[in-house]
Amino acid sequence: MKLEKQPDAQCAAQSGPGCDVSSIMLIAFLGLFLSGYNNFMVAIALIEIKPQLNLGPVAIGLILAATFLGMLIGGSTLGRLADIMGRRPVMILNMCMIAVFAILSGFVGNASELIIMRLLMGIGIGAGYPIGSTYVADVSANRDRGAKMTLAFCGWGFGALACGLVGWLLLSVVPANIGWRLMLASGAIPAIVALVVIRTRCLPESHCWKSSQALEPLPFRTLFSRGYRRTTVAALLPWFLMDLPVYGIGLLIPTVLLQLHIGGSNTVVISTCALSIFTLLGFVVAYYTIDRIGRRQLQIIGFLGMAALFAVLALAGAGINKFALLALFAGIQIFVNAGPNTTTWIVAAELFPTRLRASGQGSATAFSRIGAASGAFFLPVIDAKAGLGTAFTVVAVASVLAAIITMIYLPETARCALKH
């Protein structure tokens, strides 16, 4: 599918009369904040959950993977629903689901209950990806659509940073049998804030979506038709391969730092929190370059940078200096978030017409969660059986493969008009 560049004025009108673009960006930001916060908070909470619930490696892997499996369901089903019913009502539904099941996560009594709550909450989090991205894409002008979507997506980084701060505070001042429960339940707060914003600002439905309803509907199978096959590959495969390291290694960071004796639990959480600052730095780079350099180039550079640094970690092994280790992880955070962590979310919404935008983005979200769940489940097992060097080698190879697929399949979408 070829995208054509058009004057900004032709696209600026798509926001519609009286559209509150800033509120839509805030809601999308909160949706991504919830993902970063809830997905990484469980990694910190596991420091206390593991001895409290007597968890083994398989149980830990299932707990880490449960949210991603829920996101797979939520991205694909509720993403499609957002193309049929509209962005606003499905956004309200997904925020309600996150709030309810995050709170219930704080009251579980065993690993099985926690896995179920995380799975159900993940359905809501997964829906936030296609709805937030398509909502912002629908109302943005061509010239700065990438920057606006990056601002919304950086909520993911702020969520990861906030979970580190909250996790450190609760580890420090709250008894272990209560602290992890508060960590998990606190994930409801941003969802409740989002619901208040939707209610008080009377958030409108996307004018772009409403206009598209006059056109013939495009069935879900269109995503896999001959005309869209390359587009779908470009949206799905790089995101899948990126989430192997982003979540597989990302969720392992606290465990890795403990294994390499960088310090006690508090030092590990503080170090994890500090690394989140470099996540935000990556988003700053993306914000200023994504509409100039373009999505495709940033994605390729990011994947290759990730591959190089993971390869260094694989070769260095357990003897690496702790400051060098933190520097390498910081570099990875910059490459990931200036590149594919941001661009895959954006292009998955830009590549498809309005009638398929949330469906296509939701499918990419769902497929990427398979990568996230695989990384979250298998990389800890690989670490336990074969060592960290092998785990780092696996994700380095995945990053190189993703860069190659991006070069072959992904068209440039910067400043291009979106189709109805």
N, C-alpha and C positions, 0 to 999 in steps of 0.2 A: 504494500500500500504506500503510495507516494504522498507526502505531505507538502503543501505549497505554502510559501511565504506570502503573506498578505499585509497590507497596511494595518497599523494598530487600530485605526478608527473602525475598521470593519468588524473587529473582534471586541472592542471595548463596549459596544452596545449590548453584548450578550449578557452582561450582568443584570440588565433589566432596570426598570424604574424603581427607585427606593431601596435598592439592594444594599444591605449592610455588609460590605465585603470584609471589613475588619472583624466583625462578629463571626462570620463564617470561618475566617482564618483562625480565630481564637478557638472555636469549637474543634476544628481540625487539629490544632496544636494540642488541645487537651486530650483528644483521642490518641495521638501519638505519645503524649506524655504518659498516658495510662499504660501503653505498651512498654516503654522503656522502664517505667517505675515497677510495674508488676512482674515483668519477666526477670528483671535483675534482682528485685527484692528477695525473691525466693532463694537465690543463690546465697545471699547474706543470711537469710533466716535459717538456711540449712545448717549453719554453724551451730545453732541451738537446737534445731529440730532433730538432727541426726542422733545425738545422745538421748534426747527426750523420748523419741519414738523408736529408738533402737533400729535405725535404718541400715540396710545393706546396700551395696552398689546398684543392684537392680532396682530397688525401691527408689533410690535417689534418681536414677536415670528416668524412671517412669514419672516421678514428680516433676522433673525438669521438662520432660517431653509433653506432659499433659496439656499445658497451656497452648503449646504449638499445635497439637492435634485439634484442640478446640478452635484455634484460629483458622485452621484449614477448613473446618466446617463453616465457621462464621463468614470467612472471606468469600467462599464460593456460593453459599446459599443466600446470605443477607446482601452480598454484593449484587447478585442477580435481582433480588427483591427491590433494591434501590433503583434499578433501571425501570422496574415495573410500577412501583408505588411512589417513587420520588425519594430524594435524598433526606429530607427533613424527618419524616415519620420513622424511617429505619434508623437514623441517627439517635432519635429518642429511645427507641427500643434497645439499641446496643448499649447505651449509657446506663439504662436501668438494669440490664443484665450484669454489667460489670459491678455496679454498686452493690447489688444484692449478693452476688456470689463471692465478692471480695470480703464482705462482712462475714459471711458464713464460713469462709476459709479460716477465720480466726477462732472458730468454735469446734474445729474437728477434733476427734479423739484418737485417730489412727491414720496410717499412711493411705489406706484405701479411700477413706472419706476425703482426705486432702487431694488425692488424685482426681476424684470426681468433681470437687469444687473448682479446682484449677482448670479442668476440662471445660466446665460450663462457663466459667468466667472468660476463658479463651475464646469462646464463640463470640462474645460481645467485643472483645479486643480485636479479633480478626475482622469484624465488620467495620471497625473504625478506619482501617486502612483504605478500602475502596471508597467508602463514603466520604471520608475527609479529603482524599486526593481529588476525587471527581467533583466534589462540591467547590473546591478552590479552583480547579481547572475550568469549571463551567463559568465562573464569574471573573476570570482574569483576562487582561489584555495580552496580546502576543508578546509585546516588547519586554515585559517583566514577569511573565507567568512563572518562569523557572525560579526567580527570586522569591515570589510570593509563596510558591509551593515549598521552597526550601525553608522559609520562615515557619511555615506550618509544621514541616517535618522535624525541625530542630526541637520540637516538643519531646521527641524521643530521647534526645541527648539530655535535655533538662530533667526528664523523668529518671534517667539513669543516674544523673548527679544527685537529684533529690533523694533517691532511694539510698545512696551511699551515706548522705548526711543523716537521714532519719535512722537508717540501720545502725550507724555508729552511735548515735545518741541513745537508742533503745538498748544496744548492747552494753553501753556504759552505765546506765542508770536504772534499768528495769530488770527484775529477776528473770532468769532464763526461761522459766516455765510460762511467763507472761509476755516477755519481750517479743518472741517470734510471732505470737498471736496478734499483737498490736501491729507488727510489721506487715503482716498479710492483710489485716482488716483495713489498714490505712489506705490501701489502694482504692477504696471506695470514694475517698474525699474528692479527687479531681472529677470523677464522674458526676457526683452530686453538684459540683460547681458548674459543670457543663449544662446540666439540666436546668439549673437556675438561669444561666445565660440565655438558653433557648427560650425559656418562659418569659423572662423579663424584657428581652430585646425583640420579642415577637419575630424570630428568625424566619425569613421568607423561604419558600421553595425556590430552587434554581430556575431562573427564567429560561436558561438554555435547555434544561430538561423539559420544561413546560412547552417550549416551542417545538421540541423534537417529537412530542406526542401526536402532532398532526401528520407525521410521516409514518410510512409502513413499518411496523415493528420488525426488529431483526432477532430471530431466534438464537438461542444460546449456541446451537451447533455452528452458527456462522463463524465463530472464533476458529474453528478447525476446518473451514472450507478452503479451497485452493487459493482464493483471493486474500485470505488472512493468515495462512499457515506460517509464512515467514515472520509476520508481525507477532503472532502468538509465541513462536519460538524465541524471538527477541525479548519479549516481555517475561517469559517464564524461566528459561534456563539460566541466564546470568543471575537472577535473583535467588534461584534455588541454590546455585553453587556459592553465592556470597554468604547465605545464611548458615552454611556448614561451619565456617570459622567464626562468623560474627556471634552466633549464639553458642555453638559448641565450645569454642575456646573462650568466648566472653564469659559464659557462665562458669567456666573452670578457673577464671583468673584468681578468685579468692583461694581456691584449693591449690592452684599452682604456686601462689605466693607462700602459702603455708608449707607446701612440700619443699620449697627451696629455702625455707627457714629465714624469710625476710623479717619475721617478727611474730608477735602474738596476734590474737584475733582483732584487737583494736587497731594495731598497725596495719594489718591486712585490709581492713575496711577503709581506713584512711587512705591507703595507697590506691585501692580500687576507686575511691571517690576522686582522688587527684587525677587518675587516668581519665575520668569523665570530663575533666576540663579540656583535655586534648580532643575529646569527642566534639565538644562545642567549637573548638578552634577549627576542626575540619568543616563544620557547618558554615563558619564564617568564610572560609575559603570558597566553599561551594556557592554561597550567597553572592559573592562578588564576581564569580567567574562563569556561573552556569549559563547565563544568557549571552556571554561573550565567547567563551571557548566552546560551549555546547555540551550537551549531555554525553554524547558518544565519546568525545576525547577524555572527559573527566572520568568516565567509567573505565576506559582502557588504562589510563594512568593509575587509577586507584587500584585496580586488580593487579597490575604488574608490581606496584609498590608493595602491596600486601604479600604477594608471592615472594619477593626478595627478602622481606623482613622475616617472614615465617621460615624461609630456608636458613637464614642466619640462626634463628632460634633452634632449628632442628640440628644444625651442625655444632652449635655451642654446647648443647646438653646441660646436664645438671651442674657443671662447673662454672657456669656463667656468673659474673659479678652481679650483685643484686641491683646496682645502679644502672648497669648496662641492660639488665632485664627490663627494668622500668622504662628506660629510654626506648627500647625496641617496641614495647607494648604501646608507648605513647605515639611512636611513629606509625604503628599499625592503626591506631585510632584515627589519626589524621588522614591517612590514605583511605581508610574505609569510609569515613563520613564526608570527606571532600569529594569522594567518588561514588562507588556503587551503592552504598547504603542509602544515599540520597537519590541518585539518578535512577535506580531501578524502581523506586516508589513513584517517581515523577513520570518516567516514560511509559510505565504501564497504564497510566491514566491518559496520556497524550496520544498514544498510538491508535486508539480505538474511537469510533464515532460516539456521540452522546448516547445513542440508543443501546450501545454495548459497553460504554465506558466503565461503569461500575462492575459489569459482568466480567470484562476482560481484566480489569485491575484486581477484582476479587479472585479470579482464577489464578492470576500471578501470585497474589498473596497466599492463596491456598497451597499452590505448588511450592512456594518458598518455605512454607511451614513444614513441608515434608523434609526439606533440607535442614531447617532449624531443629525439628524433632530428631532427625537422624544424627545431627551433630551433638545435640544435648544428650542423646542416649548412648551412641556408640563411642564418641571420643573419650568420655570417662572410662569406658571399658577398655579402649585401646591404650589409654594412659596406664590403667591398672595392669594390663597384660603385657604390653610391649614398651611402655615408657613414653614420656612426653615427646621425645625426639621423633618417634613414629607418628604421633598425633599431629605435630607441626608439619611433618612432611606431607601428610594426607591433605591438609588444608592449603599448603603451598601449591600442590599439583592442581587442586580444585580451582584456585585463583587464576593460574595460567590458562586452564581450559576455559574459564569464564571470559577472560580477556580475548581469546581467540574467537569464541562465539559472538562476542560483541562486535569485533571487527567485521565478521562475515554477515551478520544478520541485522544489526541495529541501524536504522536510518537516523539522521539528525532531526530532532524535533524543535530545536530552539527557534523561537520567533515564527513558528509555523502555525497557520490557522488550524483549529480543530474542526472536524466534520460533525454534522448532526447525524 
